[in-house]
Amino acid sequence: MYENKGKTHQINFDKNRIQQVVIIRDKILSDLDNSYMPDSPATPAQCTQCEYLNHCNDR
């Protein structure tokens, strides 16, 4: 459900969509468990200016 100007609207999901969400959720949880970082498109120059450098350090 979501709200729009005080009104709630129900969102219906079919079985296929639910399965897609579960697959994506499982992939995210697996990546977190394995401490896997996704590839970063950033260049080394961008990384030196990034506020998340201390947390990322994938370069």
N, C-alpha and C positions, 0 to 999 in steps of 0.2 A: 504494500500500500504506500501511496505517497500523498502529500497534501499540497493543494494548490488554492491559495486564498481562502483558507478555512474549510475547504471541501476535500474529502478523502476520496481517492480513486483506487479501486482494486486492480491489480495487475495479475493476469492469469498466465501461468507458465505451463507449457505442454511437457510431456515426459522427455522429449529430445532436449529441450532447453535446460531442464533440471539436470539431466545427465551431463551436459556441457559445463554447467556451473560446478558440479561435483568434481569433474575431471580437472578443471582449472584450480579449484580449491585444493585438491590433493597435490597438484604440482607445486603450488605455492608452499604448502606445508612441508613437502619433501625438500624443497629448496632451502627453507628455513632450518629444517633439521640437519641438513648437510652443510650448512653455512655457505651455500652457493650464492655468488654474486652474479647478476646478469652482466653481459658485456656492456661496456660503456662506450658511447660514441664520442665521448669527450677527448680532446687532444691534451697532451701534457701541459700546454700553455693554459688551457681552460682549467685544468685540475689545480694549478698553483693558485688560482683565484677563487676556488670553490670553498664555500663555508662548510662543506661536508667532508673535506679532505681527511680529517682526523678519523672519521668513521668509515670511510671508503678504502682509501689506500690500495686500490686495485690497479694502480699504474706502476 
